[in-house]
Amino acid sequence: RQYGRHNEFSRIINRYKFVVVVFWAAWCGPCRIISPEFEKLSNDKAFSQVDFYKIDIDEQVKIATEVGIRQIPTFVLFKYGAQI
């Protein structure tokens, strides 16, 4: 899922047992390369207990800053709201 609202971020990462977030940008070549694989994983029944989100760092600067994103693409795993 494409993620777009800062005020929902805490709710989403706290609501689900496991959440994988990829931080990306439209201008990032490696981000575009991994995007189809990320989509495949998000639709794979083997990962049905995991929610997958994409956060565009250009649109969600505040979230990217709070999480400490310094390069992209960056994958972050949250478990019950805690970054692991």
A tleap script that builds the chain and sets N, CA, C and O, in Angstrom:
source leaprc.protein.ff14SB
mol = sequence {
  NARG GLN TYR GLY ARG HIE ASN GLU PHE SER
  ARG ILE ILE ASN ARG TYR LYS PHE VAL VAL
  VAL VAL PHE TRP ALA ALA TRP CYS GLY PRO
  CYS ARG ILE ILE SER PRO GLU PHE GLU LYS
  LEU SER ASN ASP LYS ALA PHE SER GLN VAL
  ASP PHE TYR LYS ILE ASP ILE ASP GLU GLN
  VAL LYS ILE ALA THR GLU VAL GLY ILE ARG
  GLN ILE PRO THR PHE VAL LEU PHE LYS TYR
  GLY ALA GLN CILE
}
set mol.1.N position { 0.844 -1.184 0.000 }
set mol.1.CA position { 0.000 0.000 0.000 }
set mol.1.C position { 0.882 1.236 0.000 }
set mol.1.O position { 1.923 1.299 0.653 }
set mol.2.N position { 0.428 2.188 -0.741 }
set mol.2.CA position { 1.111 3.475 -0.723 }
set mol.2.C position { 0.615 4.215 0.507 }
set mol.2.O position { -0.588 4.331 0.740 }
set mol.3.N position { 1.538 4.701 1.271 }
set mol.3.CA position { 1.180 5.352 2.519 }
set mol.3.C position { 1.274 6.850 2.338 }
set mol.3.O position { 2.224 7.330 1.719 }
set mol.4.N position { 0.323 7.603 2.857 }
set mol.4.CA position { 0.337 9.016 2.589 }
set mol.4.C position { 0.029 9.974 3.706 }
set mol.4.O position { 0.121 11.182 3.489 }
set mol.5.N position { -0.335 9.517 4.900 }
set mol.5.CA position { -0.719 10.463 5.947 }
set mol.5.C position { 0.097 10.244 7.203 }
set mol.5.O position { 0.179 9.130 7.723 }
set mol.6.N position { 0.698 11.314 7.684 }
set mol.6.CA position { 1.541 11.219 8.873 }
set mol.6.C position { 0.752 10.805 10.104 }
set mol.6.O position { 1.231 9.998 10.901 }
set mol.7.N position { -0.440 11.338 10.269 }
set mol.7.CA position { -1.210 11.058 11.485 }
set mol.7.C position { -1.660 9.603 11.586 }
set mol.7.O position { -2.068 9.162 12.660 }
set mol.8.N position { -1.594 8.862 10.507 }
set mol.8.CA position { -1.956 7.447 10.535 }
set mol.8.C position { -0.757 6.545 10.812 }
set mol.8.O position { -0.929 5.369 11.131 }
set mol.9.N position { 0.439 7.079 10.695 }
set mol.9.CA position { 1.644 6.255 10.781 }
set mol.9.C position { 1.722 5.485 12.095 }
set mol.9.O position { 1.910 4.269 12.078 }
set mol.10.N position { 1.585 6.155 13.219 }
set mol.10.CA position { 1.648 5.479 14.522 }
set mol.10.C position { 0.543 4.452 14.671 }
set mol.10.O position { 0.766 3.358 15.191 }
set mol.11.N position { -0.628 4.799 14.222 }
set mol.11.CA position { -1.754 3.862 14.315 }
set mol.11.C position { -1.468 2.591 13.520 }
set mol.11.O position { -1.740 1.490 13.998 }
set mol.12.N position { -0.935 2.729 12.338 }
set mol.12.CA position { -0.665 1.572 11.485 }
set mol.12.C position { 0.430 0.695 12.069 }
set mol.12.O position { 0.266 -0.523 12.145 }
set mol.13.N position { 1.535 1.285 12.482 }
set mol.13.CA position { 2.636 0.445 12.977 }
set mol.13.C position { 2.308 -0.188 14.321 }
set mol.13.O position { 2.896 -1.209 14.677 }
set mol.14.N position { 1.388 0.393 15.069 }
set mol.14.CA position { 0.993 -0.189 16.354 }
set mol.14.C position { -0.149 -1.196 16.229 }
set mol.14.O position { -0.343 -2.027 17.115 }
set mol.15.N position { -0.886 -1.124 15.157 }
set mol.15.CA position { -2.066 -1.958 14.998 }
set mol.15.C position { -1.729 -3.377 14.558 }
set mol.15.O position { -2.403 -4.328 14.956 }
set mol.16.N position { -0.725 -3.521 13.766 }
set mol.16.CA position { -0.405 -4.825 13.190 }
set mol.16.C position { 0.803 -5.439 13.879 }
set mol.16.O position { 1.693 -4.730 14.349 }
set mol.17.N position { 0.822 -6.769 13.933 }
set mol.17.CA position { 1.940 -7.471 14.552 }
set mol.17.C position { 3.249 -7.129 13.840 }
set mol.17.O position { 4.218 -6.722 14.481 }
set mol.18.N position { 3.277 -7.292 12.535 }
set mol.18.CA position { 4.472 -6.980 11.753 }
set mol.18.C position { 4.105 -6.031 10.624 }
set mol.18.O position { 3.119 -6.240 9.916 }
set mol.19.N position { 4.906 -4.990 10.464 }
set mol.19.CA position { 4.730 -4.043 9.373 }
set mol.19.C position { 6.095 -3.811 8.741 }
set mol.19.O position { 7.058 -3.473 9.429 }
set mol.20.N position { 6.171 -3.995 7.429 }
set mol.20.CA position { 7.388 -3.689 6.683 }
set mol.20.C position { 7.116 -2.418 5.897 }
set mol.20.O position { 6.134 -2.318 5.162 }
set mol.21.N position { 8.005 -1.450 6.069 }
set mol.21.CA position { 7.875 -0.181 5.366 }
set mol.21.C position { 9.116 0.013 4.511 }
set mol.21.O position { 10.240 -0.128 4.992 }
set mol.22.N position { 8.907 0.336 3.245 }
set mol.22.CA position { 10.025 0.727 2.401 }
set mol.22.C position { 9.912 2.232 2.186 }
set mol.22.O position { 8.869 2.743 1.779 }
set mol.23.N position { 10.996 2.920 2.467 }
set mol.23.CA position { 11.088 4.353 2.216 }
set mol.23.C position { 11.730 4.508 0.846 }
set mol.23.O position { 12.775 3.916 0.575 }
set mol.24.N position { 11.109 5.299 -0.015 }
set mol.24.CA position { 11.529 5.396 -1.401 }
set mol.24.C position { 11.247 6.789 -1.942 }
set mol.24.O position { 10.711 7.643 -1.235 }
set mol.25.N position { 11.612 7.015 -3.204 }
set mol.25.CA position { 11.279 8.249 -3.918 }
set mol.25.C position { 11.145 7.911 -5.400 }
set mol.25.O position { 11.795 6.990 -5.894 }
set mol.26.N position { 10.311 8.648 -6.092 }
set mol.26.CA position { 10.044 8.391 -7.507 }
set mol.26.C position { 11.290 8.556 -8.369 }
set mol.26.O position { 11.419 7.889 -9.395 }
set mol.27.N position { 12.203 9.425 -7.975 }
set mol.27.CA position { 13.409 9.696 -8.754 }
set mol.27.C position { 14.530 8.686 -8.491 }
set mol.27.O position { 15.574 8.751 -9.142 }
set mol.28.N position { 14.337 7.765 -7.562 }
set mol.28.CA position { 15.371 6.815 -7.130 }
set mol.28.C position { 15.358 5.560 -8.009 }
set mol.28.O position { 14.401 4.786 -7.976 }
set mol.29.N position { 16.416 5.363 -8.791 }
set mol.29.CA position { 16.520 4.202 -9.666 }
set mol.29.C position { 16.428 2.873 -8.931 }
set mol.29.O position { 15.614 2.031 -9.311 }
set mol.30.N position { 17.241 2.650 -7.882 }
set mol.30.CA position { 17.146 1.391 -7.145 }
set mol.30.C position { 15.758 1.164 -6.530 }
set mol.30.O position { 15.308 0.024 -6.412 }
set mol.31.N position { 15.093 2.238 -6.146 }
set mol.31.CA position { 13.736 2.109 -5.592 }
set mol.31.C position { 12.781 1.561 -6.639 }
set mol.31.O position { 11.944 0.709 -6.343 }
set mol.32.N position { 12.910 2.053 -7.860 }
set mol.32.CA position { 12.047 1.574 -8.945 }
set mol.32.C position { 12.349 0.115 -9.280 }
set mol.32.O position { 11.450 -0.636 -9.659 }
set mol.33.N position { 13.610 -0.284 -9.141 }
set mol.33.CA position { 13.992 -1.666 -9.439 }
set mol.33.C position { 13.392 -2.634 -8.423 }
set mol.33.O position { 12.897 -3.695 -8.803 }
set mol.34.N position { 13.429 -2.285 -7.138 }
set mol.34.CA position { 12.935 -3.204 -6.104 }
set mol.34.C position { 11.418 -3.162 -5.942 }
set mol.34.O position { 10.841 -4.059 -5.327 }
set mol.35.N position { 10.777 -2.153 -6.473 }
set mol.35.CA position { 9.339 -1.982 -6.277 }
set mol.35.C position { 8.506 -3.199 -6.701 }
set mol.35.O position { 7.621 -3.605 -5.948 }
set mol.36.N position { 8.753 -3.795 -7.872 }
set mol.36.CA position { 7.951 -4.973 -8.244 }
set mol.36.C position { 8.138 -6.149 -7.282 }
set mol.36.O position { 7.184 -6.877 -7.008 }
set mol.37.N position { 9.338 -6.339 -6.777 }
set mol.37.CA position { 9.584 -7.428 -5.826 }
set mol.37.C position { 8.876 -7.163 -4.500 }
set mol.37.O position { 8.329 -8.078 -3.885 }
set mol.38.N position { 8.891 -5.912 -4.068 }
set mol.38.CA position { 8.193 -5.528 -2.844 }
set mol.38.C position { 6.698 -5.803 -3.001 }
set mol.38.O position { 6.054 -6.305 -2.080 }
set mol.39.N position { 6.154 -5.474 -4.169 }
set mol.39.CA position { 4.741 -5.730 -4.446 }
set mol.39.C position { 4.445 -7.233 -4.410 }
set mol.39.O position { 3.423 -7.651 -3.865 }
set mol.40.N position { 5.336 -8.044 -4.990 }
set mol.40.CA position { 5.143 -9.498 -4.968 }
set mol.40.C position { 5.104 -10.020 -3.538 }
set mol.40.O position { 4.235 -10.817 -3.187 }
set mol.41.N position { 6.044 -9.569 -2.714 }
set mol.41.CA position { 6.068 -10.008 -1.315 }
set mol.41.C position { 4.791 -9.606 -0.595 }
set mol.41.O position { 4.242 -10.379 0.190 }
set mol.42.N position { 4.323 -8.403 -0.862 }
set mol.42.CA position { 3.127 -7.917 -0.168 }
set mol.42.C position { 1.883 -8.725 -0.539 }
set mol.42.O position { 0.918 -8.768 0.224 }
set mol.43.N position { 1.906 -9.357 -1.698 }
set mol.43.CA position { 0.765 -10.162 -2.143 }
set mol.43.C position { 0.958 -11.655 -1.914 }
set mol.43.O position { 0.061 -12.445 -2.210 }
set mol.44.N position { 2.108 -12.052 -1.394 }
set mol.44.CA position { 2.431 -13.462 -1.170 }
set mol.44.C position { 1.697 -13.966 0.073 }
set mol.44.O position { 1.812 -13.377 1.148 }
set mol.45.N position { 0.953 -15.045 -0.076 }
set mol.45.CA position { 0.192 -15.601 1.048 }
set mol.45.C position { 1.096 -16.064 2.191 }
set mol.45.O position { 0.641 -16.162 3.330 }
set mol.46.N position { 2.356 -16.346 1.907 }
set mol.46.CA position { 3.301 -16.746 2.956 }
set mol.46.C position { 3.545 -15.613 3.949 }
set mol.46.O position { 3.977 -15.850 5.077 }
set mol.47.N position { 3.264 -14.379 3.522 }
set mol.47.CA position { 3.462 -13.213 4.378 }
set mol.47.C position { 2.133 -12.569 4.768 }
set mol.47.O position { 2.057 -11.353 4.942 }
set mol.48.N position { 1.106 -13.372 4.902 }
set mol.48.CA position { -0.222 -12.838 5.200 }
set mol.48.C position { -0.310 -12.187 6.581 }
set mol.48.O position { -1.228 -11.405 6.832 }
set mol.49.N position { 0.618 -12.492 7.470 }
set mol.49.CA position { 0.629 -11.895 8.810 }
set mol.49.C position { 1.403 -10.578 8.852 }
set mol.49.O position { 1.562 -9.976 9.914 }
set mol.50.N position { 1.881 -10.140 7.693 }
set mol.50.CA position { 2.704 -8.934 7.597 }
set mol.50.C position { 1.981 -7.922 6.722 }
set mol.50.O position { 1.423 -8.278 5.684 }
set mol.51.N position { 1.990 -6.663 7.139 }
set mol.51.CA position { 1.467 -5.594 6.293 }
set mol.51.C position { 2.649 -4.853 5.678 }
set mol.51.O position { 3.659 -4.620 6.341 }
set mol.52.N position { 2.516 -4.492 4.422 }
set mol.52.CA position { 3.575 -3.825 3.676 }
set mol.52.C position { 3.112 -2.426 3.278 }
set mol.52.O position { 1.983 -2.245 2.821 }
set mol.53.N position { 3.988 -1.440 3.456 }
set mol.53.CA position { 3.681 -0.059 3.090 }
set mol.53.C position { 4.875 0.574 2.409 }
set mol.53.O position { 6.025 0.247 2.702 }
set mol.54.N position { 4.581 1.494 1.486 }
set mol.54.CA position { 5.611 2.297 0.836 }
set mol.54.C position { 5.407 3.742 1.278 }
set mol.54.O position { 4.290 4.259 1.255 }
set mol.55.N position { 6.490 4.378 1.676 }
set mol.55.CA position { 6.412 5.783 2.071 }
set mol.55.C position { 7.375 6.586 1.209 }
set mol.55.O position { 8.584 6.357 1.224 }
set mol.56.N position { 6.823 7.523 0.462 }
set mol.56.CA position { 7.608 8.416 -0.389 }
set mol.56.C position { 8.238 9.485 0.502 }
set mol.56.O position { 7.531 10.272 1.133 }
set mol.57.N position { 9.565 9.508 0.549 }
set mol.57.CA position { 10.254 10.443 1.451 }
set mol.57.C position { 10.060 11.896 1.049 }
set mol.57.O position { 10.179 12.789 1.889 }
set mol.58.N position { 9.764 12.148 -0.220 }
set mol.58.CA position { 9.529 13.523 -0.657 }
set mol.58.C position { 8.161 14.028 -0.214 }
set mol.58.O position { 7.976 15.227 -0.005 }
set mol.59.N position { 7.210 13.120 -0.071 }
set mol.59.CA position { 5.868 13.500 0.366 }
set mol.59.C position { 5.703 13.421 1.875 }
set mol.59.O position { 4.859 14.114 2.444 }
set mol.60.N position { 6.494 12.590 2.523 }
set mol.60.CA position { 6.373 12.374 3.970 }
set mol.60.C position { 7.712 12.613 4.663 }
set mol.60.O position { 8.277 11.711 5.281 }
set mol.61.N position { 8.201 13.824 4.552 }
set mol.61.CA position { 9.499 14.199 5.117 }
set mol.61.C position { 9.514 13.994 6.629 }
set mol.61.O position { 10.502 13.510 7.182 }
set mol.62.N position { 8.435 14.355 7.290 }
set mol.62.CA position { 8.379 14.247 8.751 }
set mol.62.C position { 8.538 12.799 9.212 }
set mol.62.O position { 9.279 12.530 10.158 }
set mol.63.N position { 7.855 11.873 8.559 }
set mol.63.CA position { 7.964 10.460 8.930 }
set mol.63.C position { 9.377 9.963 8.673 }
set mol.63.O position { 9.973 9.312 9.531 }
set mol.64.N position { 9.916 10.264 7.497 }
set mol.64.CA position { 11.272 9.816 7.156 }
set mol.64.C position { 12.289 10.346 8.159 }
set mol.64.O position { 13.217 9.632 8.538 }
set mol.65.N position { 12.122 11.575 8.585 }
set mol.65.CA position { 13.027 12.167 9.572 }
set mol.65.C position { 12.877 11.480 10.918 }
set mol.65.O position { 13.875 11.154 11.561 }
set mol.66.N position { 11.651 11.259 11.352 }
set mol.66.CA position { 11.409 10.603 12.641 }
set mol.66.C position { 11.997 9.195 12.697 }
set mol.66.O position { 12.507 8.768 13.732 }
set mol.67.N position { 11.922 8.480 11.579 }
set mol.67.CA position { 12.432 7.110 11.537 }
set mol.67.C position { 13.951 7.102 11.353 }
set mol.67.O position { 14.602 6.093 11.621 }
set mol.68.N position { 14.514 8.217 10.899 }
set mol.68.CA position { 15.962 8.318 10.738 }
set mol.68.C position { 16.468 7.850 9.387 }
set mol.68.O position { 17.580 7.332 9.280 }
set mol.69.N position { 15.657 8.030 8.357 }
set mol.69.CA position { 16.036 7.590 7.019 }
set mol.69.C position { 17.108 8.523 6.469 }
set mol.69.O position { 16.935 9.741 6.435 }
set mol.70.N position { 18.224 7.925 6.037 }
set mol.70.CA position { 19.334 8.707 5.487 }
set mol.70.C position { 19.646 8.348 4.046 }
set mol.70.O position { 20.289 9.118 3.333 }
set mol.71.N position { 19.189 7.180 3.618 }
set mol.71.CA position { 19.376 6.771 2.228 }
set mol.71.C position { 18.184 5.924 1.809 }
set mol.71.O position { 17.454 5.388 2.642 }
set mol.72.N position { 18.009 5.818 0.509 }
set mol.72.CA position { 16.890 5.036 0.000 }
set mol.72.C position { 17.366 4.133 -1.125 }
set mol.72.O position { 18.347 4.443 -1.801 }
set mol.73.N position { 16.684 3.031 -1.326 }
set mol.73.CA position { 15.567 2.534 -0.544 }
set mol.73.C position { 16.025 2.013 0.815 }
set mol.73.O position { 17.122 1.469 0.945 }
set mol.74.N position { 15.188 2.183 1.807 }
set mol.74.CA position { 15.433 1.647 3.145 }
set mol.74.C position { 14.196 0.875 3.576 }
set mol.74.O position { 13.070 1.363 3.482 }
set mol.75.N position { 14.436 -0.340 4.050 }
set mol.75.CA position { 13.363 -1.180 4.569 }
set mol.75.C position { 13.414 -1.144 6.085 }
set mol.75.O position { 14.482 -1.291 6.680 }
set mol.76.N position { 12.266 -0.951 6.708 }
set mol.76.CA position { 12.185 -0.918 8.169 }
set mol.76.C position { 11.079 -1.880 8.589 }
set mol.76.O position { 9.980 -1.868 8.036 }
set mol.77.N position { 11.391 -2.710 9.576 }
set mol.77.CA position { 10.419 -3.655 10.116 }
set mol.77.C position { 9.973 -3.174 11.485 }
set mol.77.O position { 10.796 -2.851 12.342 }
set mol.78.N position { 8.669 -3.128 11.680 }
set mol.78.CA position { 8.088 -2.773 12.967 }
set mol.78.C position { 7.357 -3.990 13.511 }
set mol.78.O position { 6.676 -4.696 12.768 }
set mol.79.N position { 7.500 -4.230 14.797 }
set mol.79.CA position { 6.770 -5.298 15.476 }
set mol.79.C position { 6.044 -4.664 16.646 }
set mol.79.O position { 6.670 -4.149 17.573 }
set mol.80.N position { 4.726 -4.703 16.600 }
set mol.80.CA position { 3.889 -4.069 17.627 }
set mol.80.C position { 4.329 -2.638 17.911 }
set mol.80.O position { 4.364 -2.216 19.067 }
set mol.81.N position { 4.661 -1.894 16.869 }
set mol.81.CA position { 5.006 -0.488 16.996 }
set mol.81.C position { 6.463 -0.184 17.225 }
set mol.81.O position { 6.876 0.968 17.093 }
set mol.82.N position { 7.265 -1.188 17.566 }
set mol.82.CA position { 8.694 -0.964 17.818 }
set mol.82.C position { 9.496 -1.265 16.557 }
set mol.82.O position { 9.288 -2.283 15.897 }
set mol.83.N position { 10.408 -0.366 16.241 }
set mol.83.CA position { 11.283 -0.581 15.096 }
set mol.83.C position { 12.321 -1.636 15.458 }
set mol.83.O position { 13.019 -1.508 16.464 }
set mol.84.N position { 12.420 -2.685 14.633 }
set mol.84.CA position { 13.406 -3.736 14.917 }
set mol.84.C position { 14.339 -3.939 13.741 }
set mol.84.O position { 15.233 -4.783 13.800 }
savepdb mol mol.pdb
quit
